[in-house]
Amino acid sequence: VLVVRFTSLFDVKERTVTFLSGRKYSVEALRSMGAGDLLNSMFDFTEKLQALNLSEEEMSLFTAVVLV
């Protein structure tokens, strides 16, 4: 469920991640800090999920299905 909810923090076009503090980091900066395969997987998942253009209600239902 966290992975699904965190997709809103990823900007696929700019290749950045916004942390909960509001600070944005580029993919390159995060890779230099040791993020690797998980970061790539998160961007891939985010790109596919955002392509669905789900409304807030649909995202909530999707999250519920993932939880079950």
N, C-alpha and C positions, 0 to 999 in steps of 0.2 A: 504494500500500500504506500509506503514511503517513496518508493521509486516512482510510482504513478504521480503522487503529489509533488515530488521534486521536479518533474518535467517543466513546471511553470517557471522554474528558476534558470532554465537553459535557454539561451538564445542561439538557435541553430544558424541563423543567417550571419550573425556577428561572431559566432564561435566563442561565446563568453558564458560564464556561469555567474549568476548573482547570488551571493551568500546572504544568509538571513540578516546580516548586519547592513545589507544594502550595497556592499562593495562588490564590484565586478572584477572578475579575473579572466584573462584569455586562456584558451586551451594550452597555448605554449607555456604560459606561466605555471599552470597547474601541472603540466607534464614535468617541468623542471623541478617541481616540488615532490615528484614521485608518483603522481597519478598517471596511470597508464591504461591498461586493458579495461578497467571498470569505467573510466572516463569515456573511452571510445564506445563502449556498450551503452552507456547512458545517453550519449549523443545520438546513437543509432535509434535507440528506443524512443527518445524524445522526438526525433524527426518523423518517425512513423506515426506516433500518437498524435502529434500536432497536425499531420496531414489529414487526419480524420475530421478536423474542425468540429470537435464536440462542444456543445453548449455546457454551461456550468451544471445543469441538471443531468445531462448525459454523462458528464465526467463523474458526477456523484454516483450515478448508477453503475458505471464501469468500476469505480473504486469499490463499491459494495460487492460486485461480482468477484473481483480479485480477492477481497477479504474472505468470501465464502469459499 
